[in-house]
């Protein structure tokens, strides 16, 4: 709740402001450890599927996730997601 509140401007917390694992209904379980980054398999799958859905248009994916394009780019870089 604090995470969503911090990301919200105004009084209504929209689903796009919630962490991915909550929006997906997943439990925080296994985390694949990499130096400096914790990658959750469900985050990778969600982002990859959205990239395919939007033909790798990062602006549309970022908008659907409710994050900035640079945040999406950083996550993609950390996850090793490049254009096919």
LOKE-312328 format. One record per atom (N, C-alpha, C): residue number from 1; residue in one letter; atom name; x negated, y, z. Coordinates in pm, 1 decimal, always signed. Atoms other than C-alpha are relative to their C-alpha. Example, Ala and Ser with C-alpha at 12.3 -4.5 7.8 and 13.67 -1.06 7.14 Angstrom:
2
REC   pos   code   site          x          y          z
REC     1      a      N      -89.0     -119.0       +0.0
REC     1      a     CA    -1230.0     -450.0     +780.0
REC     1      a      C      -90.0     +120.0       +0.0
REC     2      s      N      +82.0     -119.0       -6.0
REC     2      s     CA    -1367.0     -106.0     +714.0
REC     2      s      C      +77.0     +109.0      +73.0
// end
This chain:
84
REC   pos   code   site          x          y          z
REC     1      x      N      -83.4     -118.8       +0.0
REC     1      x     CA       +0.0       +0.0       +0.0
REC     1      x      C      -88.0     +125.3       +0.0
REC     2      x      N      +89.3     -115.9       -3.6
REC     2      x     CA     -283.2     +240.8      +83.0
REC     2      x      C      -63.0      +24.7     -136.3
REC     3      x      N      +59.3      -10.3     +133.8
REC     3      x     CA     -442.8     +168.7     -255.7
REC     3      x      C      +97.6      +69.5      -94.7
REC     4      x      N     -101.7      -57.1      +88.1
REC     4      x     CA     -119.0     +249.6     -438.2
REC     4      x      C      +28.9     +145.4      +37.5
REC     5      x      N      -25.4     -135.4      -46.0
REC     5      x     CA      -59.5     +559.4     -226.8
REC     5      x      C     -111.0      +94.1      -45.5
REC     6      x      N     +113.9      -83.3      +38.8
REC     6      x     CA     -409.1     +690.9     -301.3
REC     6      x      C       +0.4      +28.2     -150.1
REC     7      x      N       -1.5      -16.3     +145.8
REC     7      x     CA     -352.5     +646.3     -677.1
REC     7      x      C     +124.2      +71.5      -50.4
REC     8      x      N     -128.1      -57.5      +40.0
REC     8      x     CA       -9.1     +810.1     -679.0
REC     8      x      C       +1.5     +150.3      +19.8
REC     9      x      N      -24.8     -143.2      -11.5
REC     9      x     CA      +69.3    +1172.1     -748.9
REC     9      x      C     +150.4      +14.6      +15.1
REC    10      x      N     -143.8      -12.0      -22.8
REC    10      x     CA     +406.8    +1252.0     -600.9
REC    10      x      C      +45.8      -97.1     +106.6
REC    11      x      N      -57.0      +80.4     -106.1
REC    11      x     CA     +639.9    +1045.8     -388.0
REC    11      x      C      +40.5     -140.7      -42.2
REC    12      x      N      -41.3     +131.4      +47.1
REC    12      x     CA     +717.0     +743.0     -605.9
REC    12      x      C     -123.1      -79.6      -40.8
REC    13      x      N     +110.1      +89.3      +35.4
REC    13      x     CA     +471.0     +455.5     -625.3
REC    13      x      C      +50.1      -93.5     -110.1
REC    14      x      N      -36.9      +84.4     +113.3
REC    14      x     CA     +499.7     +290.3     -966.6
REC    14      x      C      -83.7     -126.7       +1.0
REC    15      x      N      +69.3     +128.8       +4.0
REC    15      x     CA     +398.6      -69.9    -1030.0
REC    15      x      C     -137.8      +11.6      -63.2
REC    16      x      N     +129.8      -15.1      +66.3
REC    16      x     CA     +113.1      +47.7    -1253.3
REC    16      x      C     -108.6      +47.2      +95.8
REC    17      x      N      +97.6      -46.4      -98.6
REC    17      x     CA      -55.1     +192.2     -944.4
REC    17      x      C      -41.5     -109.2      +98.3
REC    18      x      N      +35.2     +111.9      -87.8
REC    18      x     CA      -68.9     -145.7     -768.3
REC    18      x      C     -116.7      -77.8      -60.0
REC    19      x      N     +109.5      +82.0      +51.8
REC    19      x     CA     -374.2     -371.8     -797.1
REC    19      x      C      +52.8     -109.4      -92.5
REC    20      x      N      -40.0      +99.3      +98.9
REC    20      x     CA     -364.8     -621.3    -1084.6
REC    20      x      C      +49.9     -129.2      +63.3
REC    21      x      N      -39.0     +128.0      -59.9
REC    21      x     CA     -343.7     -924.2     -856.9
REC    21      x      C     +139.2       +7.0      +62.7
REC    22      x      N     -134.2      -14.2      -56.1
REC    22      x     CA      -29.0     -788.7     -691.7
REC    22      x      C     +102.9       +8.3     -112.1
REC    23      x      N      -92.4      -11.1     +113.0
REC    23      x     CA     +134.6     -693.0    -1023.5
REC    23      x      C      +23.8     -134.4      -65.7
REC    24      x      N      -11.9     +130.4      +63.3
REC    24      x     CA      +68.6    -1042.6    -1153.9
REC    24      x      C      +63.5     -103.3      +93.0
REC    25      x      N      -56.0      +93.4      -95.0
REC    25      x     CA     +202.8    -1206.7     -838.1
REC    25      x      C      -99.5     -106.5      +41.9
REC    26      x      N     +104.1      +97.2      -33.2
REC    26      x     CA     -129.4    -1383.3     -786.9
REC    26      x      C      -53.3      +25.7     +139.2
REC    27      x      N      +64.7      -12.5     -129.7
REC    27      x     CA     -303.1    -1449.4     -461.3
REC    27      x      C     -147.2      +30.7      -22.4
REC    28      x      N     +144.2      -23.3       +7.2
REC    28      x     CA     -653.6    -1321.9     -399.6
REC    28      x      C      -67.6     -130.1      +38.9
REC    29      x      N      +62.4     +128.9      -28.4
REC    29      x     CA     -835.2    -1651.5     -429.9
REC    29      x      C     -145.0       +2.6      -44.0
REC    30      x      N     +138.5      +14.0      +40.7
REC    30      x     CA    -1152.6    -1750.3     -605.5
REC    30      x      C      -50.9     +125.7      -68.8
REC    31      x      N      +65.9     -114.0      +62.4
REC    31      x     CA    -1389.0    -1473.7     -703.4
REC    31      x      C     -131.6      -49.9      -56.9
REC    32      x      N     +126.1      +37.1      +62.0
REC    32      x     CA    -1670.8    -1530.7     -948.0
REC    32      x      C      -99.5     +109.8      +30.7
REC    33      x      N      +95.9     -101.7      -44.4
REC    33      x     CA    -1969.8    -1352.4     -798.1
REC    33      x      C     -104.2      +26.2     -107.2
REC    34      x      N     +104.1      -46.9      +88.5
REC    34      x     CA    -2202.9    -1153.1    -1018.3
REC    34      x      C      -67.8     +112.8      +74.1
REC    35      x      N      +65.5     -109.1      -73.1
REC    35      x     CA    -2464.9     -909.5     -889.8
REC    35      x      C      +70.6     +132.7      -23.0
REC    36      x      N      -61.8     -131.5       +7.9
REC    36      x     CA    -2288.0     -582.9     -814.1
REC    36      x      C     +144.7       +1.2      -45.8
REC    37      x      N     -138.5       +0.0      +48.2
REC    37      x     CA    -1945.8     -698.1     -932.2
REC    37      x      C      +68.6     -129.6      +37.9
REC    38      x      N      -82.3     +117.2      -29.5
REC    38      x     CA    -1674.6     -934.3     -813.6
REC    38      x      C     +106.4       -7.9     -108.3
REC    39      x      N      -94.1      +16.4     +110.5
REC    39      x     CA    -1477.6    -1066.5    -1109.0
REC    39      x      C     +104.1     -102.8      +38.8
REC    40      x      N     -108.4      +92.8      -27.7
REC    40      x     CA    -1141.0    -1224.8    -1053.4
REC    40      x      C      +44.5      -59.6     -132.8
REC    41      x      N      -39.7      +62.7     +126.3
REC    41      x     CA    -1045.6    -1477.1    -1320.2
REC    41      x      C     +132.4      +53.3      -54.5
REC    42      x      N     -129.7      -49.6      +48.6
REC    42      x     CA     -688.5    -1344.1    -1335.9
REC    42      x      C      -12.8     +139.0      -61.8
REC    43      x      N      +22.8     -131.6      +59.7
REC    43      x     CA     -819.0     -991.5    -1408.3
REC    43      x      C      -55.0      -15.7     -141.1
REC    44      x      N      +59.9      +25.4     +130.9
REC    44      x     CA    -1028.7    -1122.8    -1696.8
REC    44      x      C     +107.0      -45.9      -99.0
REC    45      x      N     -104.8      +53.6      +87.3
REC    45      x     CA     -735.2    -1317.0    -1841.0
REC    45      x      C     +100.2     +109.0      -37.5
REC    46      x      N      -97.0     -106.8      +26.4
REC    46      x     CA     -495.5    -1022.2    -1806.8
REC    46      x      C      -56.1     +100.8      -99.9
REC    47      x      N      +59.4     -100.7      +87.6
REC    47      x     CA     -732.4     -773.1    -1970.8
REC    47      x      C      -22.0      -58.0     -140.1
REC    48      x      N      +22.7      +62.7     +130.6
REC    48      x     CA     -828.0    -1015.3    -2248.6
REC    48      x      C     +130.9      -15.4      -77.5
REC    49      x      N     -130.0      +16.8      +66.4
REC    49      x     CA     -462.5    -1092.6    -2325.2
REC    49      x      C      +57.1     +133.2      -47.7
REC    50      x      N      -50.0     -131.6      +40.4
REC    50      x     CA     -370.6     -723.2    -2332.0
REC    50      x      C      -80.7      +55.8     -116.9
REC    51      x      N      +82.8      -44.3     +112.4
REC    51      x     CA     -664.9     -647.8    -2562.0
REC    51      x      C      +45.5      -67.3     -129.2
REC    52      x      N      -48.6      +70.5     +118.7
REC    52      x     CA     -542.2     -913.6    -2802.2
REC    52      x      C     +137.4      +51.1      -42.3
REC    53      x      N     -135.4      -49.7      +28.1
REC    53      x     CA     -182.7     -789.7    -2774.7
REC    53      x      C       -3.7     +133.5      -74.2
REC    54      x      N       +9.2     -134.8      +57.1
REC    54      x     CA     -289.0     -434.3    -2866.7
REC    54      x      C     -110.9      +11.1     -104.7
REC    55      x      N     +104.3       +2.9     +102.5
REC    55      x     CA     -544.9     -540.5    -3132.2
REC    55      x      C     -126.4      +75.4      +44.2
REC    56      x      N     +121.6      -57.7      -59.7
REC    56      x     CA     -831.9     -426.5    -2904.9
REC    56      x      C       +3.3     +152.6       +6.1
REC    57      x      N      -14.0     -144.5      -17.5
REC    57      x     CA     -695.8      -71.2    -2877.8
REC    57      x      C       -8.5      +29.0     +149.9
REC    58      x      N      +24.6      -19.6     -143.6
REC    58      x     CA     -846.1      +23.2    -2541.8
REC    58      x      C      +89.1     +108.0      +60.3
REC    59      x      N      -87.4     -105.2      -52.9
REC    59      x     CA     -632.6     +336.6    -2505.9
REC    59      x      C     +136.4      -56.3      +39.3
REC    60      x      N     -130.5      +59.6      -30.7
REC    60      x     CA     -309.8     +135.4    -2521.4
REC    60      x      C       -8.9      -95.9     +118.5
REC    61      x      N      +17.6      +94.1     -111.2
REC    61      x     CA     -444.6     -130.6    -2284.2
REC    61      x      C      -13.5      +77.0     +131.0
REC    62      x      N      +19.0      -80.2     -121.0
REC    62      x     CA     -558.9     +130.8    -2032.2
REC    62      x      C     +132.3      +62.0      +44.2
REC    63      x      N     -129.4      -60.1      -32.8
REC    63      x     CA     -218.7     +300.8    -2051.2
REC    63      x      C      +92.7     -103.1      +62.8
REC    64      x      N      -86.7     +105.3      -53.9
REC    64      x     CA      -35.7      -28.3    -1991.2
REC    64      x      C      -43.8      -42.3     +140.2
REC    65      x      N      +50.6      +36.8     -132.4
REC    65      x     CA     -261.8     -106.1    -1694.1
REC    65      x      C       +9.1     +114.2     +101.1
REC    66      x      N       -7.5     -115.1      -89.4
REC    66      x     CA     -225.7     +244.2    -1553.7
REC    66      x      C     -136.6      +44.3      +49.8
REC    67      x      N     +136.0      -41.6      -35.3
REC    67      x     CA     -601.2     +308.4    -1553.0
REC    67      x      C      -55.0      +85.1     -112.7
REC    68      x      N      +63.8      -81.4     +102.0
REC    68      x     CA     -831.6     +542.6    -1742.8
REC    68      x      C      -75.7      -85.3     -100.7
REC    69      x      N      +73.5      +72.7     +103.2
REC    69      x     CA    -1003.7     +441.4    -2066.0
REC    69      x      C     -141.6      -34.1      +44.2
REC    70      x      N     +137.0      +26.5      -45.2
REC    70      x     CA    -1346.0     +472.6    -1906.4
REC    70      x      C       -3.0     -108.7     +106.3
REC    71      x      N       -8.2     +107.0      -99.0
REC    71      x     CA    -1238.4     +250.5    -1617.6
REC    71      x      C      +16.0     -133.9      -70.0
REC    72      x      N      -17.9     +122.7      +77.4
REC    72      x     CA    -1118.7      -10.0    -1866.4
REC    72      x      C     -130.6      -38.0      -69.0
REC    73      x      N     +126.8      +26.2      +68.8
REC    73      x     CA    -1442.5      +21.4    -2065.3
REC    73      x      C     -101.7      -59.1      +97.6
REC    74      x      N      +93.9      +49.5     -101.9
REC    74      x     CA    -1646.5      -29.4    -1745.1
REC    74      x      C      +33.6     -143.6      +39.6
REC    75      x      N      -42.2     +135.9      -35.7
REC    75      x     CA    -1442.1     -336.5    -1648.9
REC    75      x      C      -31.8      -98.0     -113.0
REC    76      x      N      +29.7      +86.6     +113.9
REC    76      x     CA    -1477.2     -478.2    -2000.0
REC    76      x      C     -149.2      -30.5       -8.2
REC    77      x      N     +145.1      +18.7       +4.4
REC    77      x     CA    -1852.7     -426.1    -1990.0
REC    77      x      C      -45.4      -95.9     +108.8
REC    78      x      N      +37.1      +87.0     -111.3
REC    78      x     CA    -1881.2     -592.9    -1650.5
REC    78      x      C      +46.2     -143.8      -22.6
REC    79      x      N      -54.6     +133.8      +26.0
REC    79      x     CA    -1668.6     -887.0    -1768.3
REC    79      x      C      -58.5      -64.1     -125.5
REC    80      x      N      +58.4      +53.2     +123.6
REC    80      x     CA    -1860.4     -924.6    -2093.5
REC    80      x      C     +100.9       -9.8     -112.4
REC    81      x      N     -102.5       +1.1     +105.4
REC    81      x     CA    -1553.6     -853.6    -2307.9
REC    81      x      C      -41.5      +96.1     -111.7
REC    82      x      N      +32.7      -79.2     +116.9
REC    82      x     CA    -1655.5     -733.5    -2652.5
REC    82      x      C      +99.2      -34.7     -109.4
REC    83      x      N      -88.6      +31.7     +113.3
REC    83      x     CA    -1462.1     -716.9    -2976.8
REC    83      x      C      -43.5     -132.2      -61.1
REC    84      x      N      +33.3     +129.8      +60.2
REC    84      x     CA    -1441.4    -1059.4    -3141.5
REC    84      x      C      -70.4      +15.6     -134.2
// end
